[in-house]
Amino acid sequence: MLERLRPQVERPPERFEDFYRREYTPVVGLAYALSGSRSGAEDLAQEAFLAAHRNWERIAGYEQPGAWVRRVVANLSVSAFRRRAAEAKAMARAAFGERTELPDLGSGDPEFWGAVRALPRRQAQVIALFYLDDRPIAEIGDILEMSPGTVKRHLHNGRQTLAHRLSILGDEG
């Protein structure tokens, strides 16, 4: 299950700067979907990338270092304390007018993403990775360190709960 996160042999390491430029916006988008906070998302992403940078010699050897960063973001998104601290930092950044471009979750989607954030933690993470980040089941399993069957169960349960909460008639039985 974790093959994609484990080191490979004989691959020239990617420069961290190139990795960061390529992965930053989608990782912030994932963090935003999970936290509901622009500044919180930026903080979660920065913390995850900082951890990757500190361990870049090891992380760069992974087949998918982006999956490692996403797992860190998913795990960090759980902490309410960090969310509160992120809000305080956001106010400071807002004073300087700094903003990161976030993915368009759609003007009609705030209710949906609010409902996603209200799901149990793992269901919310699976839904965000599947729908926002367009990750396949196996890769979500690698990122969150769970089997594909567990990912499917969380995806199914999350969809069922969302359908009920949003009064959507699903085609699943």
C-alpha positions in Angstrom: 0.0 0.0 0.0 2.8 2.5 0.8 4.9 1.6 -2.3 4.4 5.0 -3.8 5.7 6.7 -0.7 8.8 4.6 -0.2 12.1 5.5 -1.7 13.1 4.4 -5.2 16.6 3.7 -6.4 18.5 5.3 -9.2 16.4 8.4 -9.7 17.9 11.8 -9.8 16.4 13.9 -7.0 14.0 16.7 -8.0 14.9 20.1 -6.7 12.7 21.1 -3.8 12.0 24.5 -5.5 10.6 22.8 -8.6 8.5 20.4 -6.4 7.2 23.3 -4.4 6.2 25.3 -7.4 4.4 22.4 -9.0 2.6 21.1 -5.9 1.9 24.2 -3.8 -1.5 25.3 -5.3 -3.1 21.9 -5.3 -1.9 21.2 -1.8 -3.3 24.5 -0.6 -6.5 23.6 -2.3 -6.7 20.3 -0.4 -6.0 22.1 2.9 -8.6 24.7 2.1 -11.2 22.0 1.4 -10.4 20.3 4.7 -10.1 23.5 6.9 -12.5 25.9 5.3 -10.1 28.7 6.0 -7.9 30.4 3.3 -5.3 31.4 5.8 -5.5 28.1 7.6 -5.0 26.3 4.3 -1.9 28.3 3.5 -0.5 27.6 7.0 -1.2 23.9 6.8 0.4 23.7 3.3 3.4 25.8 4.5 3.9 23.5 7.5 3.7 20.4 5.3 6.2 21.8 2.8 8.5 22.9 5.6 8.5 19.3 6.9 9.2 18.1 3.4 12.1 20.6 3.0 13.7 19.5 6.3 13.7 15.9 5.1 14.1 16.6 1.4 17.0 14.2 0.9 14.7 11.3 2.0 11.3 12.7 0.6 12.8 13.4 -2.9 13.5 9.7 -3.3 9.9 8.8 -2.9 8.0 7.9 -6.1 5.3 10.4 -5.2 6.6 13.0 -2.7 3.4 15.0 -3.3 1.5 12.1 -1.7 3.6 12.5 1.4 2.9 16.2 1.6 -0.8 15.6 1.2 -0.8 13.1 4.0 0.9 15.6 6.2 -1.7 18.2 5.3 -4.5 15.7 6.0 -3.1 14.9 9.4 -2.5 18.5 10.3 -6.0 19.5 9.3 -7.3 17.6 12.3 -6.0 19.9 14.9 -8.4 22.6 16.1 -5.6 24.4 17.9 -3.7 24.9 14.7 -6.8 26.2 13.0 -7.2 28.9 15.7 -3.6 29.8 15.5 -3.9 30.0 11.7 -6.7 32.5 12.0 -4.5 34.8 14.1 -1.8 34.6 11.5 -4.4 35.3 8.8 -5.3 38.6 10.3 -1.6 39.6 10.2 -1.2 38.6 6.6 -4.4 40.3 5.6 -2.9 43.6 6.9 -0.2 43.2 4.4 -2.6 42.2 1.6 -0.9 38.8 0.8 -3.3 36.2 -0.8 -2.7 32.9 -2.4 -4.9 31.8 -5.3 -7.2 29.0 -4.2 -9.0 26.5 -6.4 -12.5 27.6 -7.4 -14.7 25.5 -5.2 -17.6 27.1 -7.0 -19.8 29.9 -5.8 -22.7 27.4 -5.3 -20.5 25.0 -3.4 -20.0 26.6 0.1 -22.8 24.5 1.5 -21.3 21.4 0.0 -17.7 22.0 1.3 -19.2 23.0 4.7 -21.0 19.7 4.8 -17.7 17.9 3.8 -15.9 19.6 6.7 -18.6 18.4 9.1 -18.0 14.8 8.1 -15.8 12.6 10.3 -12.2 13.4 9.6 -11.2 10.5 7.4 -14.4 10.8 5.3 -13.7 14.5 4.7 -10.1 13.8 3.8 -11.1 11.0 1.3 -13.9 13.1 -0.3 -11.5 16.1 -0.7 -8.7 14.0 -2.2 -11.1 12.2 -4.5 -13.2 15.1 -5.8 -11.0 18.2 -5.4 -7.6 16.7 -6.0 -8.9 14.1 -8.4 -6.8 11.3 -6.8 -7.5 7.6 -7.6 -8.6 5.3 -4.7 -5.2 3.5 -4.5 -3.3 6.8 -4.3 -5.7 8.1 -1.6 -4.9 4.9 0.3 -1.2 5.6 0.0 -1.6 9.2 1.1 -3.8 8.4 4.1 -2.1 5.0 4.9 -5.2 2.9 4.5 -6.3 0.1 2.3 -8.2 0.7 -1.0 -11.2 -1.0 0.6 -11.1 1.4 3.6 -10.9 4.3 1.2 -13.9 3.0 -0.7 -15.8 2.6 2.6 -15.0 6.1 3.7 -15.9 7.5 0.2 -19.2 5.6 0.2 -20.1 6.6 3.8 -19.2 10.2 3.1 -21.3 10.3 0.0 -24.3 8.8 1.8 -24.0 11.3 4.6 -23.6 14.2 2.2 -26.6 13.1 0.2 -28.7 12.9 3.3 -27.4 16.3 4.7 -27.8 18.1 1.4 -31.1 16.3 0.6 -29.7 14.9 -2.7 -31.2 11.7 -4.0 -28.3 9.5 -4.7 -28.3 6.6 -7.2 -26.5 4.4 -4.7 -28.6 1.9 -2.8 
